[in-house]
Amino acid sequence: MAFVSDTLLIVIHPLKSKPLDIMKKIEIYTTNTCPFCFAAKDLLAKKDLDFTEVDLSGDAAGRAALKERLNGLTSVPQIFIGDTHIGGCDDLYALEKSGELNTLLGE
Ligand SMILES: N[C@@H](CCC(=O)N[C@@H](CS)C(=O)NCC(=O)O)C(=O)O
């Protein structure tokens, strides 16, 4: 929306007013039949946040690599903000409820 001034953008979406190199990347590991994955993506979409989805459906090697990275955790979704592993769907909603999600994204 090139016609929207920077000032107006700050009013519309405080997180997106941050330069892209400051806004932390959101990465979510999912499978395509997982209701918790849909719920987590739904929250991110409702907050109009861009995220990178890694769909591990049918990807045994990918799931094994994620399990290794997360010291044995096997469930999806698994969500990262920048280099920080924040956990799964419940953890994402808890962070949103407490207001910490915006802090994590914007700091
Ligand atoms: N409390 C977890 C629940 C996640 C969950 O149960 N995911 C299921 C798929 S919908 C799963 O990965 N189950 C297989 C496993 O735990 O290894 C969350 O909020 O993310």
The ligand as a Tripos MOL2 file, in Angstrom:
@<TRIPOS>MOLECULE
LIG
   20    19     1     0     0
SMALL
NO_CHARGES

@<TRIPOS>ATOM
      1 N1         -0.6360  -28.6310   23.1720 N.3       1 LIG1
      2 C1         -0.0780  -28.7750   21.8470 C.3       1 LIG1
      3 C2         -0.8570  -29.8390   21.0980 C.3       1 LIG1
      4 C3         -0.2440  -30.1950   19.7600 C.3       1 LIG1
      5 C4         -0.6770  -31.5440   19.2560 C.2       1 LIG1
      6 O1         -1.2780  -32.3510   19.9870 O.2       1 LIG1
      7 N2         -0.3700  -31.7950   17.9830 N.am      1 LIG1
      8 C5         -0.6480  -33.0710   17.3890 C.3       1 LIG1
      9 C6         -1.1700  -32.8870   15.9740 C.3       1 LIG1
     10 S1         -2.6790  -31.9410   15.9340 S.3       1 LIG1
     11 C7          0.6350  -33.8680   17.2780 C.2       1 LIG1
     12 O2          1.6290  -33.3840   16.8030 O.2       1 LIG1
     13 N3          0.5880  -35.1210   17.7370 N.am      1 LIG1
     14 C8          1.6940  -36.0370   17.5610 C.3       1 LIG1
     15 C9          2.7420  -35.9260   18.6470 C.2       1 LIG1
     16 O3          2.4800  -35.3200   19.7120 O.co2     1 LIG1
     17 O4          3.8280  -36.4480   18.4420 O.co2     1 LIG1
     18 C10        -0.0980  -27.4200   21.1540 C.2       1 LIG1
     19 O5         -0.7810  -26.5150   21.6470 O.co2     1 LIG1
     20 O6          0.5870  -27.2310   20.1290 O.co2     1 LIG1
@<TRIPOS>BOND
     1     1     2 1
     2     2     3 1
     3     2    18 1
     4     3     4 1
     5     4     5 1
     6     5     6 2
     7     5     7 1
     8     7     8 1
     9     8     9 1
    10     8    11 1
    11     9    10 1
    12    11    12 2
    13    11    13 1
    14    13    14 1
    15    14    15 1
    16    15    16 2
    17    15    17 1
    18    18    19 2
    19    18    20 1
@<TRIPOS>SUBSTRUCTURE
     1 LIG1         1 GROUP 0 **** ****
